[in-house]
């Protein structure tokens, strides 16, 4: 039996290729970056040829570095950025640059579609709000503004699917990515005839939907040498990056939850049925685990808020960290720990880039509220960590209101490394925080799990617990919980009080929308 899974994670900044062995151990990784073009406000595009070059280059570098032979690869599997629109011809070649998840240009198409199907009906069918973020609206923009490309397109796919099509000649996607296109029916597990009819999209333009663990083809002889793997190597479709991260975090059974903390942050669950919020605060994907779903809520500026604090408030810490060869965030955390829980009554609203869950308000603005002459730099840093955490807690509460039980929160991502922030999360969420051993590789690990299960090298997704065990458990402090129980409703009331000002601020000259 072949012994290695080669997983590719096509992210926003580049592709990470990773090798996992038959025991689920990470053998090595290689990264190849690529650029995003922002040609106009609210536009974000990438060249799929850059993705292909990244896949080929990182594969060859990884195999060379590890000494693993290409004929010992059991399969290739993929994770990738979600919600893109990539028009391909019949030869799997892109007809234009990909419109990626961050692109927000298609407001005109959102308004047009809202005249043809109700917002709440879209949410009930797809588990998602009708939004410029999703693939459907990007496809409609191409149809309206570049009809020649639209009519020449054979299929519209995602990043990982474009690479799979080029590797195998098959135009497919998986349920997790399909469920992030705003036209997939979670209840029936198929493209929604109601939405496609309303949007006037031919279902023949969409890829065939598979389970994330399905072998969807083999590496073609015509591309094998370029990629650096043996012709005939099985290809498992894998899943969207956020859903792969859930699997790598070990959230593969009902009752489990995880919190990813990076530039943005999200909380997600694993549930046997879609979890739809009557207030539309959260959204829902299909899980990598067949038959499961992944309700999710995202905070737009999580680690980005702390990074902003670093750049704007922590010049001294940055200089000291460089001199001491330390991570500046360690010094910031030490300083923030000098402030008591509640930051002496100082609140921070983390809406530096507008907000998704729970408010879905692109005009929302960040703020320090309650600032007095007695507040210190340490109070401000702690308030940033607490504000991000309280905003994430509103997503957790939305799930609890829908009947979800969360007994512990698994934690991954770069923001998970700070012990102070771990404790704040435990105290605000009111559950133990399980910081995992592997924080930054969960996404590629999820793709590798899908591949290993798909070709029979791994027994099942429960193997995630052994691949990424809990490294530390941080328990809530009841005394500190009482402080946050008083502060949390004030945090929510502050957003409501400031909401009328956001549109007025955005209308001022030089204060354009954050969207």
Secondary structure as GFF3:
##gff-version 3
##sequence-region A 1 515
A	DSSP	beta_strand	4	10	.	.	.	ID=ss1
A	DSSP	beta_strand	14	21	.	.	.	ID=ss2
A	DSSP	beta_strand	26	33	.	.	.	ID=ss3
A	DSSP	beta_strand	45	46	.	.	.	ID=ss4
A	DSSP	alpha_helix	48	66	.	.	.	ID=ss5
A	DSSP	three_ten_helix	70	72	.	.	.	ID=ss6
A	DSSP	beta_strand	73	80	.	.	.	ID=ss7
A	DSSP	beta_strand	86	88	.	.	.	ID=ss8
A	DSSP	beta_strand	98	99	.	.	.	ID=ss9
A	DSSP	alpha_helix	107	114	.	.	.	ID=ss10
A	DSSP	alpha_helix	119	126	.	.	.	ID=ss11
A	DSSP	alpha_helix	135	145	.	.	.	ID=ss12
A	DSSP	alpha_helix	147	152	.	.	.	ID=ss13
A	DSSP	beta_strand	155	157	.	.	.	ID=ss14
A	DSSP	alpha_helix	159	168	.	.	.	ID=ss15
A	DSSP	beta_strand	172	174	.	.	.	ID=ss16
A	DSSP	alpha_helix	175	178	.	.	.	ID=ss17
A	DSSP	beta_strand	184	185	.	.	.	ID=ss18
A	DSSP	beta_strand	190	191	.	.	.	ID=ss19
A	DSSP	alpha_helix	193	199	.	.	.	ID=ss20
A	DSSP	three_ten_helix	203	205	.	.	.	ID=ss21
A	DSSP	beta_strand	208	210	.	.	.	ID=ss22
A	DSSP	beta_strand	215	218	.	.	.	ID=ss23
A	DSSP	alpha_helix	221	227	.	.	.	ID=ss24
A	DSSP	beta_strand	234	240	.	.	.	ID=ss25
A	DSSP	alpha_helix	241	248	.	.	.	ID=ss26
A	DSSP	beta_strand	257	261	.	.	.	ID=ss27
A	DSSP	beta_strand	265	269	.	.	.	ID=ss28
A	DSSP	beta_strand	283	286	.	.	.	ID=ss29
A	DSSP	beta_strand	293	299	.	.	.	ID=ss30
A	DSSP	alpha_helix	303	313	.	.	.	ID=ss31
A	DSSP	alpha_helix	315	324	.	.	.	ID=ss32
A	DSSP	alpha_helix	328	336	.	.	.	ID=ss33
A	DSSP	three_ten_helix	343	345	.	.	.	ID=ss34
A	DSSP	beta_strand	347	349	.	.	.	ID=ss35
A	DSSP	beta_strand	367	369	.	.	.	ID=ss36
A	DSSP	alpha_helix	377	401	.	.	.	ID=ss37
A	DSSP	beta_strand	408	412	.	.	.	ID=ss38
A	DSSP	three_ten_helix	414	417	.	.	.	ID=ss39
A	DSSP	alpha_helix	419	429	.	.	.	ID=ss40
A	DSSP	beta_strand	432	436	.	.	.	ID=ss41
A	DSSP	alpha_helix	442	455	.	.	.	ID=ss42
A	DSSP	three_ten_helix	461	463	.	.	.	ID=ss43
A	DSSP	alpha_helix	464	467	.	.	.	ID=ss44
A	DSSP	beta_strand	470	474	.	.	.	ID=ss45
A	DSSP	alpha_helix	478	507	.	.	.	ID=ss46
###
